[in-house]
């Protein structure tokens, strides 16, 4: 039987994607691990690998097609020894009885929390691997092997990213025995992703303006995703805000000293160039280390207490923003954080970040100081319970030891999910952060 290849789900928010490029053509023989296509999601372009071997019998969705729904049939693969013409002629048939295969991304997503793979033969980046109440996340290949072996997926603990059940888990279960067999009853269907709540209709808005006085720019996938996630955040998360002013003069002096001491290459290029934002990231990470009760995520059943401070940093890109993550930032040097952020920023603008580089995290920083913004409040981005909004450093007159002096001051506002981080805990976290900003040598020891 031909093997159906369908549009994969490459991220938790993906409902459709653009089939940017085929890297194979009809008649090409492929083997496991071959990169077969590039798919654009709302935030990145992903290369996709094949898992099964065979011959591309028919490509059903041409390169450049936009808005291909997850699970839609995009190509048919003729298995080893199968007649290619026959497989091509049968393309589009109901896939229920067809063998299933899977494909994998060039780079796996160990720290991401991607959506389940949707396919008959998904060309997929990582799929989650835990139970969310009604389903167990597993790769399509693992599901097929479990079905063939009569193994109940819900009885397994996956070894893939975030507990995702993968092929070796099924093989180990089959070899070890004693695993619960699948019940004959069908598993309940996965709940569909929540739809974006309806706002004002086009007609309701456009009738207020004179025809010809505007142009319509359709929302792209990124803008739809941003709108949905932030709307859900403001509707479901009780936000609480805490603001402090931090003096920057000591930090700016240390930054200058460290940058001047940076080793240079033969071409005179310094090994690093620290920004204030790099030092903000480090200070927040250390503050979360010192106040571990604030380094959490909320779920309906548990408080998820994180062991490391994975700090996301909002990066503006054409059409929206993305939040690459500095993992275990409390353990990294300032120079390592700086160079990592430069790499992330460059690849973010090229939409070349991998899902594991921008999904997850335990907190985030949004810095609008370089735009001259004095003070603002950011929206918590779940699963985070906190986000730090950083304003501009500016010369202000302050009172120190009873005398008026001029200092460089920036305003910082911490937004918290009040279910997880209440006002007092948020204030404690900001106090620890302020301590590192105003006494920056503490970040070096």
N, C-alpha and C positions, 0 to 999 in steps of 0.2 A: 504494500500500500504506500502511496506517496506520503511524504512528511510535510505537513503544513507549517509554514513559518508565519507567525503573526506579529503585529506591532506590540513590542514589549512595554511594560510599565517600568520606567527607569527611575522614578522618584515617587515619594508618597503623594505628591500633589498632581502628578501627571495624569491627565485624562485623554490627551491627544498629543501628537508630536509631528514634526516635519521630517520626512524621509529625505534628508539632504543629499545623500550620494550612495549609489551602489558601488561597491568595490569588486563585484563579480558580475558576470553576465551569463545569460542563458547558455547552457552547454558546458560551463566551467565545472571542473571537478574540485570539490573542497574537502578538507579534512578538519578534524577537531582542532580548534585553536586558530583557524584562519579568520582574519577580519573580513567581514562580508558587507558591512554597511556603516554609514554614519547617520545618526539620528539626532536631531536638535530637540531638546526639551525646552521648557520655559527658561532655564538658566544656563544650560551648557550644551556642548556638542559631544556626543558619546560615540566611540568606536565600538562595534559589536562583533563578537567572535562566534563562530559556529562551534557546536558540540558534536553533532553527528557527521558522518562522512556520507558523501553521495555526489550527485550531479544536480546543478541548478536546472530544473526542468522548465520553470516558467516564472517570470517576474510579473506580478500582478499590479504592483503600485510603482509607477516610474519615479526616478530620482527627481527631486524638486517638489514633490507633492506635499502640500501643507495640510495641517489639520487632520492627520490620519488617526482615527480613534484607536485607543488601546484595545487589543484583541482582534483588530481587523486583519484579515488575511492579506499578506503582502507578497508572498512567494511560495513556491512548491519545490521541494527537494525530492529527487528520485533516489531511493536507497540503493545500496550496493546490489548489483545484479538486476535491478529493476529497469524495465523499458522506459526510457526518458520520454519518448513521444506519448506513450500511454499515460504517464504521470502528468504530462503537460495537458493532455486532452481532458483529464479528470480534474484539473485545477478548479477550485471553487466549490467542489463538492463538500457536503456536510462533513466536518472533521471528527464527528463523534467516534467513528470507528477507525480513524486514521491513527497510525503510530504518532507518538509525540516525541519531540526532542527539545533541546534548549540551546541557547547560545549565551555566552557570557561576555561581559565587558573586558576590554583590554586590561583595565586596572580594576581590581575588585574593590568593593566599598566596605571595608571592615568597620568603619565607625559610623556609617550612614544608617538611616532607618528607612529604607526604600519601601515602595509599595510592592504588593505581591506581584509576581510575574504573571502576566495575562497572556495566554497563548495556547495554540496547539503546538507550535514549535517556536517558542519565544526567542527572539534575539534580545537578550536581556542583560541589563546590569543587575546588580545584586537585588535579591528580594528578601524581605524580612523573614525572620524565622522564629517568631514567637507566637503565642496564642493571644488574640486580642478579644477573647470572649466567645467568638463564634467560629474562628478559623485558626488554623495553624499555618504560619508562613513557611513555605518550603519552595525549593526550586522545582520547576516543572519536571525535570528528570527524576528528582527524588519522589515526587508525587506518583509518577508513572511506575517507578520501581516498587514503591510501597503498595500501590494497587495490585501489581502483579504478584507480590509476595503476601498479600493479605495482611499487611501491617498497618495498625492504627497510628497515624501520624501524631495524634494528640497524646500518645503515650511516650513519645520520644522527646529528649532534650537535644536540640540541635547544636552542632559545633560550629556553625557558620556565624556570620555577623549578626549580633544581637539575638543569638539563639536560633537562627534560621536552620531548618533541617536541610541537609545536603546529601549528595549521593553516598558518601562514606558512612553517614549515620544509618542509612537504610541497610547498607551492606553489613555494618557491624551488628545491627539488630537482627538481621536474617541469620547471620552466622552464630550469634550468641543465644538465640532462642529466648523463650520466656517473655516475648514482647506481646502486648495485647494485640489481638487480631481485630481487623476492622469490622465494625458492625455492619450488617447488611443495609441498614437504613441509610439514606443519603444524608450527607452532612448539610447543615443549614447553609444557605447561600450567604456569601459575605455581604455585609451591608454596603450599599453604594456610598461613594464619597459624598459628603454633604455638599449640596448645591449652594452656590453663592446666592444669598438672599437678594430678592429683587429690589432694585432701587427705582429711580424714576425711569419711565419708559421714554424711548426716543420721542414719541409723539408729544408726551406731556412737556418735555423740555423744549423741543424745536418749535412748538407753536408759540412760544414766548418771544421768538426772534424772527426778524424779517428774512424771508427766503433770499438766499444769495449772500447773506451777511456772515456766513460761516462755512467751514468745510468739515466733513466728518472723517475722523481718523479711527479706523477700527482698532479695538483693543487687541494687543498681541498676547501670547500665552503668558509672558512674564507679568504684564500688567494685571491680567486676570488673576493670576496666582497671588500677587501682592495684595490686591484688593480683597480677595477671599480670606486670606490668612489674617490680615490686620483687622478686617471687619469682625471676624470670629473672635479675635483677641479682645477687642474692645467690648464685644457683646457678652463674652463668657468669663473674662478675667477681671476681678475687682482691682483696678489699678490704685496704687497709693504712691505719693511722690514726696521725696525728701531732698532738700537742697542745702549745699554748703558752699562757702567761698574758700578757695585754696590759694595761698601765696606761692608764687612760682619762681621767685628770684633765685633761691638756692638750687632748684632743679635746672633752671636755664644755665646757671654757672657750671654745674656739674656736666650738663650735656655738652657745653662748649669744650670743657676740659677733656671729656672722653672722645669727642670727635677729633680734637687736635692730636690726640694720642693714637688714633687709629693707624695701624700699619698700612703702608702703601705698596702697590704692585710696582713693577718696573716702569709701567706707563704712568705712574703717579696716581692711580685710582685707589681711594681708601677702601679698606676691607669692609667698612660699614659707615653709615652716616645716620646717627640716631635722630629721630624726630620726637617732639613732645608726645605725640600719640603712642609711640613705642613705649615710652616711660609710663604713660597712663595705663596701657595694657598690663605691663608688669606690676604696677601698683595695685590694680584691681585684682589680679591673680593672687598676689601675696595677701591682700586683704581677705579674700575668700578662704585662703589657707588658714588665716588667723581667726576667722569667724566662720567655721565650717557649717554652722546651722543655716547660713544664708546661701550656701553652695548647694542648692536643692532644685528639684523639679516636683511639681504637684501631679499626682494622679488621683483618681477617685478612691483608690484603696490604700495608697501608700505615699509617704514622702520619700522621694528618691534622693538619697544623700550621696553626692558625688565625691570621689576620692581625689580628683584632680580638678583644677580650674581650666576649663577649655573655653577660651575667650573668643567669641565671634566679633568681627569688626566690620561694621557696615561700610561697603564700598559702592559708590555711585558708578553705574555703568549706563550706557545708552538704553533708554526705555525703562529704567528702574534701578534696583539695587540688589546686591547679593552680599552675603555675610560669611566670608571665609573664616576659618577657625584656627586659632593658635592653640594646639593641643598641649596640655600640661604646661601652661605658660608660667606657672609658679616655679618650675624647675629650669627654665631656659634663661640664658643670659640675655641682656638687652641687645647685644649685637645679633644674636640668633633670631630674636623676635623681629628686629628691624629688617634683616635680610629675608626672612620668611614673608613678612608683610609686603615687601617690594615685589617678590615673586608672585604672591597671590594677587596683588593689585594689577600687575601686568597681565596675568592670565585671566583674571576676572573680566577685564575689558575686552579680551579676545574670546570670551565665553569658552575658555578651555579648562575651567576647574572641574575636577572630578566630584561626584556626589559626596564622597567621604570627606572632601575638603570644605564643604559648606553646609552639611546637614548635621544636626545635633548641636553639641556645645552645651555649656552650663550657664553662660551669661553672655552679654554683648556690650560693645562700646559703639556709640554713635557720636562722632565728633564733627560738629559744624563750626568749630572755632575758626578754622581757616577761611570760612566764608563770612566772618565778621559777626556771627550770631552770638549774642551775649548770653542768652539763657533760653532753654526749651525743655520740653518733656517728651521722651521717646515712648513708643508703644512696645510693651513686652512681647517678645516673639517666642511663643511656646516651642519646645518644652522648657525654655528658660523661665526662671522666676524673677530675674532682675535684668535691667538694662541701664547703662550709664550714659547720660547725655552730657557732652562736654562742650562748654562755651568757649568764647575767645578769651585769651589772656590780654588784659588791658591795664594800663596805668591808672591806679585809683589812690585816693587819699584815704589812709587808714589811721587808726589810733593805736600806737604801740608804746606801752609804758607811759601812758598819759600824754604822749606827744603825737602830733600829726606828722605822718611821714608818707612818702609816695612808695607804693609797692606794685608789683605786677600780680594781678589777681585774676583768677578765672572761676566762674560759677559752674558747679557740677550738680546735676539733678539725677537722683536715682529713682527710677520707676520700678515698683515691685508688684508681684502678684501677691495681694494681701492674704490670700489663703495660705501661702507658704512662708512669706517674709513680711511680718507686720512692721508697724512703724518703728518700734523700739529696736528690733533686730536690724532694720534698714539703717537706722541712725548709727548703730554700732558698726555696721559694715562701712558706712561713709566715714566714720571717725577713723577707722583703721586705714582706709584709703588716703584720707587727708594727711595722716601721719607720714605715710611713705612719700607723698608728693612734697610735703614741706620739709622732710628730712630724708632726701633721696639717697644718701649714702647707705641707708638701710636696705636699698634694693641691690646693693653690690655685695652684701655679706650673707 
